[in-house]
Amino acid sequence: MPKEREKESFASLGDDIKAARQVLNISRRELAKMVNIDPRYLANIENSGSLPVFYQLVKICKLPVERYFFPEAGEQDDPERQRTAHKLSLCPKQYLLVIEGTIDGAIGIEEAEDA
């Protein structure tokens, strides 16, 4: 899994959490209590520098990370839009033009002809 870890967006997360905790002058035990986890688990997150299981699950299942980190953005969308957005994220690229054309036709957008 080393090659996969190099690609992770979360590679510096552990160091960032540790640095932020230190700047805020919060002990590992205090922060762990605040998020309801064992201090050893927090130490593992800080020292490993990543969350490989989370990353792999999100990547394999093609889940929209924004929904979990920024839920307020998703609150504006109804379940149908969320479901459609998820399906669109799973769609092979070669079908996107067809889908876009279908949506344009459904909402009445016409392409401007090149002059």
N, C-alpha and C positions, 0 to 999 in steps of 0.2 A: 503493500500500500504506500510506500514512500513516494512513488511518482505521483500518485493521486493527491497526497498531502501537499505537494508543491503547487498544485492548482487551486487549493482551497482558498476561498475568500476569508475564511476564519483563521488563517495561519497566525495572525498576531493577536487574536482575541484574548488568549490567556495573559500575555504580557500587558495588553491594554487594560484588562480588568484589574490586574495586580497594581499597575501604575495609578489607575484612577482611585482604587481603594486606598493606596498610600497617600495620594494627594488629599483625599477626603478624610484622612486620618481615621480610617475604620479598620479594625482588626479583621483578620480572616474569619474568626469565630463570630464576630458581630454581623458581618456581611452574610455569612452562611445562615445565621438565624433570621436575618431580614428576608431572605428568599426561601427559607424553610428547607435547607439542605444541610447535610453533614459537612462540617469544616474540611474533612478529608476529601470529600467530593469536590469542593471548591478548590482545594490545593491541587487536585488532579487536573482540573480545568486550567488553572493558572500555570501549572508546570508543563502540561502537555502542549500548550500553545494552540490547541485546536479542539474542535468537537467533531472528530471523525465519524462517529456513528450518526449523529444528527445530519452532517453533511451528506453522507452516503444515502441515508433514507430520503432526504429531500431530493437529491439528484436522481436516484433510481425511480422514485415514485412521481417525479416531475411535479412536485408540489410548489405552489406559489409562496415563496418565503415571505413576501410582503404581508400576506394575510396573518402571519404569526408574529412578525415584528412590528407591523404598523396596522393593527386591526381597525383603527379609526378610519383609515382610508377605505377599507372594505365595507364598513358599516353603511356607506352610502349606496352600495350596490345591493340589489335584491338577489335572492337565491338563483333566479334564472340567469342574471348577468354573470354571477360568480361561476355557475356551472358552465356557461358558454365560454367564458374566459379561460377556464381550466381546459376545456376541450380544445380550444384554439391553441393553447400552449402545447398540446400533445400532437397537433396536426403536422404532418410532413410539409416541408417548405413548398414543395411543388404544387400543393393544393391551395396555398394562400391567395393567389390571384383569383382563383375561382370563388373562394369564400368572400374575398373583398368585393368582387363584382356583384355577388349575390346580395351582400349587405347594401352596397350602393343602390342597387335596383330596388331593394325593399324600402329604403328610406328616401328614395327619389333623388339621389345625387347623380347628375350627369357629368361625364368627363368633358372638359372643355377641349374642343378640337384645336390642334396647333394651327396657328395662323400663318 
